[in-house]
């Protein structure tokens, strides 16, 4: 009987090892499958677009003639949009997370709020565009300017920042805040000088992901009515504007009529990828610096 139990145990062990190896192969193939098509896509984009990138393209205005078209207006529009989105999202997102984690009473109301914030993170982006058009463009009569677009984008990524900030605050060891209280610090002093500095790397990680999503979104701006026409360069948050994803979208549509627009769209994708890389790299450097300090 004992010998049979040992044989069964050996067979189960061999079966688990085989199953483990098969799972590893499947997951590895899945990873390579995604990386392969990503490499093909990037290769196609760089092949089509790298020849169109020059100083005239980067500093010129939009034009109906593909050989004279530039994206400086879209670059400036993206810059101004981020100047609105970043502070609004960080202030409201981190502030909401602090309130929910440190001040709000535990109970059904808090659970209801938490559930809805998590659900809002999965709402399609076009819904936020409709909300932005209704509230900011029409009700507040802002029009399709940088401020309206920035506020709509802030609504889109706000749940992501709130959830990430809450997780960062929860990860702080309980004894740190207890030690601060023991030394006579108030709750706000504990939050300001102990919890927030320690949670900052996690908060910045969430902000990086959220801003990266905002800089590449198109649907909310399409609903708001952001043009891709021959408009002046934006110089402030109350000016009309366009952004890099919008320009890619419209040039991709125009490529069905004029083939040269496909190369311009590919070149704009390269510029957008470089902008995202710079944004993420800067934020990661800042995050790592604070992580070393605290």
C-alpha positions as CSV (number, residue, x, y, z in Angstrom):
1,X,0.0,0.0,0.0
2,X,2.8,2.3,0.9
3,X,4.6,1.5,-2.4
4,X,1.4,2.4,-4.4
5,X,1.1,5.8,-2.5
6,X,4.8,6.6,-3.4
7,X,4.1,5.7,-7.1
8,X,1.0,7.9,-7.2
9,X,3.0,10.7,-5.6
10,X,5.8,10.4,-8.2
11,X,3.2,10.4,-11.0
12,X,1.6,13.5,-9.7
13,X,4.9,15.2,-9.3
14,X,5.9,14.4,-12.9
15,X,2.5,15.5,-14.1
16,X,2.9,18.9,-12.3
17,X,6.4,19.3,-13.7
18,X,5.2,18.6,-17.2
19,X,2.3,21.0,-16.8
20,X,4.6,23.6,-15.4
21,X,6.9,23.3,-18.4
22,X,4.0,23.5,-20.8
23,X,2.6,26.6,-19.1
24,X,6.1,28.3,-19.3
25,X,6.2,27.6,-23.0
26,X,2.7,28.9,-23.6
27,X,3.3,32.1,-21.7
28,X,6.7,32.6,-23.4
29,X,5.0,32.2,-26.8
30,X,2.3,34.6,-25.8
31,X,4.9,37.2,-24.9
32,X,6.9,36.7,-28.1
33,X,3.7,36.9,-30.1
34,X,2.9,40.3,-28.7
35,X,6.5,41.5,-29.0
36,X,6.7,40.3,-32.6
37,X,3.7,42.2,-33.8
38,X,4.8,45.3,-31.8
39,X,8.2,45.1,-33.5
40,X,6.5,44.8,-36.9
41,X,4.3,47.7,-36.2
42,X,7.1,49.9,-35.0
43,X,9.3,48.9,-37.9
44,X,6.5,49.9,-40.3
45,X,5.9,53.2,-38.6
46,X,9.6,54.1,-38.6
47,X,10.1,53.0,-42.2
48,X,7.2,55.1,-43.4
49,X,7.7,58.1,-41.2
50,X,11.4,58.7,-40.5
51,X,12.0,60.2,-44.0
52,X,9.4,62.9,-43.3
53,X,10.9,64.2,-40.1
54,X,12.9,67.4,-40.6
55,X,13.0,70.9,-39.1
56,X,10.3,72.1,-41.4
57,X,8.0,69.3,-40.3
58,X,8.7,69.9,-36.6
59,X,8.4,73.7,-36.7
60,X,6.0,74.3,-39.5
61,X,2.2,75.0,-39.5
62,X,-0.5,72.6,-40.8
63,X,-1.0,72.8,-44.5
64,X,-3.3,71.4,-47.2
65,X,-0.1,70.5,-49.1
66,X,1.6,67.4,-47.6
67,X,5.1,68.5,-48.5
68,X,4.7,71.7,-46.6
69,X,2.7,70.4,-43.6
70,X,4.2,70.7,-40.1
71,X,3.1,69.8,-36.5
72,X,4.4,72.6,-34.3
73,X,0.8,73.6,-33.6
74,X,0.0,70.0,-32.5
75,X,3.1,69.9,-30.3
76,X,2.3,73.2,-28.6
77,X,-1.3,72.1,-28.2
78,X,-0.2,68.8,-26.5
79,X,2.1,70.9,-24.3
80,X,-0.6,73.2,-23.2
81,X,-3.0,70.3,-22.6
82,X,-0.6,68.6,-20.3
83,X,-0.1,71.9,-18.4
84,X,-3.8,71.7,-17.5
85,X,-4.2,68.0,-17.0
86,X,-1.1,67.4,-14.8
87,X,-1.8,69.9,-11.9
88,X,-5.6,69.4,-11.9
89,X,-5.3,65.6,-11.9
90,X,-2.5,65.5,-9.2
91,X,-4.2,68.0,-6.9
92,X,-7.7,66.4,-7.1
93,X,-6.5,62.8,-7.3
94,X,-4.0,62.8,-4.5
95,X,-6.3,65.0,-2.4
96,X,-9.2,62.6,-2.8
97,X,-7.0,59.6,-2.0
98,X,-5.8,61.3,1.2
99,X,-9.3,62.0,2.3
100,X,-10.6,58.5,1.6
101,X,-7.7,56.8,3.3
102,X,-7.0,59.2,6.2
103,X,-10.2,61.1,7.0
104,X,-13.3,59.3,5.7
105,X,-15.1,57.0,8.1
106,X,-15.2,53.3,7.3
107,X,-18.7,52.1,6.3
108,X,-21.1,51.5,3.5
109,X,-20.8,55.0,2.1
110,X,-17.1,54.7,1.8
111,X,-17.4,51.3,0.2
112,X,-19.9,52.7,-2.3
113,X,-17.5,55.6,-3.2
114,X,-14.6,53.2,-3.6
115,X,-16.6,50.8,-5.8
116,X,-17.7,53.7,-8.1
117,X,-14.2,55.1,-8.4
118,X,-12.9,51.7,-9.4
119,X,-15.7,51.4,-12.0
120,X,-15.0,54.8,-13.4
121,X,-11.5,53.7,-14.3
122,X,-13.0,51.3,-16.8
123,X,-15.5,53.6,-18.4
124,X,-14.9,54.2,-22.2
125,X,-13.1,57.4,-22.9
126,X,-15.7,58.6,-25.3
127,X,-18.2,58.9,-22.4
128,X,-15.8,61.4,-20.7
129,X,-15.8,63.3,-24.0
130,X,-19.6,63.5,-24.0
131,X,-19.4,64.7,-20.4
132,X,-16.7,67.3,-21.2
133,X,-18.8,68.6,-24.2
134,X,-21.9,68.9,-22.0
135,X,-20.3,70.5,-19.0
136,X,-17.2,72.4,-20.1
137,X,-18.0,73.3,-23.8
138,X,-21.7,74.0,-23.6
139,X,-22.8,74.6,-19.9
140,X,-19.7,76.6,-19.0
141,X,-19.5,78.0,-22.5
142,X,-15.7,77.5,-22.8
143,X,-15.8,76.3,-26.4
144,X,-13.2,73.9,-27.8
145,X,-10.2,75.5,-26.1
146,X,-7.3,74.0,-24.2
147,X,-9.0,74.4,-20.8
148,X,-12.1,72.5,-21.8
149,X,-10.0,69.7,-23.3
150,X,-7.7,69.6,-20.3
151,X,-10.6,69.3,-17.9
152,X,-12.2,66.6,-19.9
153,X,-8.9,64.6,-20.0
154,X,-8.5,65.2,-16.3
155,X,-11.8,63.5,-15.6
156,X,-10.7,60.6,-17.8
157,X,-7.5,59.8,-15.8
158,X,-8.6,61.0,-12.4
159,X,-9.9,57.5,-11.2
160,X,-6.5,56.0,-12.2
161,X,-4.6,58.5,-10.1
162,X,-7.0,58.2,-7.1
163,X,-6.7,54.4,-7.1
164,X,-2.9,54.4,-7.5
165,X,-2.5,57.0,-4.8
166,X,-4.7,55.0,-2.4
167,X,-2.6,51.9,-3.0
168,X,0.6,53.9,-2.4
169,X,-0.7,55.3,0.9
170,X,-1.9,51.9,2.1
171,X,1.5,50.4,1.5
172,X,3.1,52.7,4.1
173,X,3.9,50.7,7.3
174,X,1.5,51.5,10.1
175,X,4.2,52.1,12.6
176,X,5.5,55.2,10.8
177,X,2.3,57.1,11.4
178,X,2.0,55.7,14.9
179,X,5.6,56.9,15.7
180,X,4.7,60.4,14.4
181,X,1.6,60.5,16.5
182,X,3.6,59.4,19.5
183,X,6.0,62.3,19.0
184,X,3.0,64.7,19.2
185,X,2.4,65.3,15.4
186,X,-1.1,66.2,14.3
187,X,-2.8,64.1,11.6
188,X,-2.0,66.7,8.9
189,X,1.7,66.9,10.0
190,X,1.9,63.1,9.8
191,X,0.4,63.1,6.3
192,X,2.6,66.0,5.1
193,X,5.9,64.9,6.6
194,X,5.7,61.1,6.9
195,X,3.0,59.5,4.7
196,X,3.2,61.6,1.5
197,X,7.0,61.6,1.2
198,X,7.0,57.8,1.7
199,X,4.1,57.2,-0.7
200,X,5.4,59.6,-3.4
201,X,7.2,57.0,-5.6
202,X,3.9,55.0,-5.8
203,X,1.9,58.1,-6.5
204,X,4.2,59.2,-9.3
205,X,4.0,55.7,-10.8
206,X,0.3,56.1,-11.1
207,X,0.6,59.6,-12.4
208,X,3.1,58.4,-15.1
209,X,0.6,55.8,-16.4
210,X,-2.3,58.2,-16.2
211,X,-0.5,61.1,-18.1
212,X,0.7,58.6,-20.7
213,X,-2.8,57.6,-21.4
214,X,-4.0,61.2,-21.5
215,X,-1.3,62.3,-24.0
216,X,-2.4,59.5,-26.4
217,X,-6.2,59.8,-26.2
218,X,-8.3,61.0,-29.1
219,X,-11.9,60.0,-28.5
220,X,-12.8,62.7,-25.9
221,X,-11.2,65.4,-28.0
222,X,-13.1,64.3,-31.1
223,X,-16.4,64.5,-29.2
224,X,-15.5,68.0,-27.9
225,X,-14.8,69.1,-31.4
226,X,-11.1,69.8,-31.4
227,X,-10.2,70.8,-35.0
228,X,-7.2,69.8,-37.1
229,X,-7.5,72.8,-39.3
230,X,-5.2,75.7,-40.2
231,X,-5.5,77.4,-36.8
232,X,-2.8,79.7,-35.2
233,X,-0.4,78.3,-32.7
234,X,-2.0,78.1,-29.2
235,X,-0.4,80.5,-26.7
236,X,-2.5,79.9,-23.6
237,X,-5.2,77.7,-22.1
238,X,-8.1,79.8,-23.6
239,X,-6.9,79.3,-27.2
240,X,-8.2,76.8,-29.7
241,X,-5.8,73.9,-30.3
242,X,-5.1,70.5,-31.7
243,X,-2.8,67.7,-30.4
244,X,-0.6,65.1,-31.8
245,X,-3.1,62.1,-31.6
246,X,-5.8,64.2,-33.3
247,X,-3.4,65.1,-36.1
248,X,-2.5,61.4,-36.5
249,X,-6.2,60.5,-36.6
250,X,-7.1,63.1,-39.3
251,X,-4.0,62.4,-41.4
252,X,-4.8,58.7,-41.3
253,X,-8.3,59.4,-42.7
254,X,-6.8,61.7,-45.3
255,X,-4.4,59.0,-46.4
256,X,-7.2,57.3,-48.3
257,X,-7.3,60.3,-50.6
258,X,-3.7,61.4,-50.6
259,X,-1.1,58.7,-50.0
260,X,1.5,61.2,-48.7
261,X,-0.6,61.8,-45.6
262,X,0.2,58.2,-44.4
263,X,3.9,59.1,-44.2
264,X,3.0,62.3,-42.2
265,X,0.9,60.3,-39.8
266,X,3.7,57.8,-39.3
267,X,6.2,60.7,-38.7
268,X,3.8,62.2,-36.1
269,X,3.5,58.8,-34.4
270,X,7.3,58.8,-34.0
271,X,7.3,62.3,-32.5
272,X,4.5,61.2,-30.1
273,X,6.4,58.1,-29.1
274,X,9.5,60.2,-28.4
275,X,7.5,62.7,-26.3
276,X,6.0,59.8,-24.3
277,X,9.5,58.3,-23.8
278,X,10.8,61.7,-22.6
279,X,7.8,62.2,-20.3
280,X,8.1,58.7,-18.8
281,X,11.8,58.8,-18.4
282,X,11.7,62.1,-16.6
283,X,9.0,61.0,-14.3
284,X,10.8,57.7,-13.5
285,X,14.0,59.5,-12.7
286,X,12.1,61.8,-10.3
287,X,10.3,58.8,-8.8
288,X,13.6,56.8,-8.3
289,X,15.2,59.9,-6.7
290,X,12.5,60.1,-4.1
291,X,12.5,56.4,-3.6
292,X,16.2,56.5,-2.7
293,X,15.6,59.4,-0.3
294,X,12.7,57.9,1.6
